[in-house]
């Protein structure tokens, strides 16, 4: 069983070969953080637009109800 997994466990003697992998990992993590912040910012803008639209629709609905009530009297 240990023969099957021997190819996956490679630890080089020269630890300087870890430097490019660490730099790539750091670059990808920074990009992920930037994309996450961008998605949050866009989401916040869309939330504000949705709230404005909801308030507009509710105000129009409120105005319509008051107009029909005044016509009934």
KAQUI-V411059 format. One record per backbone hydrogen bond with DSSP energy under -1.0 kcal/mol. CO is the residue of the C=O (numbers start at 0). NH is the residue of the N-H. If there is no record, write none. Layout:
CO	NH
CO	NH
//
This chain:
7	9
13	16
14	17
15	18
17	21
18	22
19	23
20	24
21	25
22	26
23	27
24	28
25	29
26	30
27	31
28	32
29	33
30	34
31	35
32	36
33	37
34	38
35	39
36	40
37	41
38	42
39	43
40	44
41	45
42	46
43	47
44	48
45	49
46	50
47	51
48	52
49	53
50	54
51	55
52	56
53	57
54	58
55	59
56	60
57	61
58	62
59	63
60	64
61	65
62	66
63	67
64	68
65	69
66	70
67	71
//
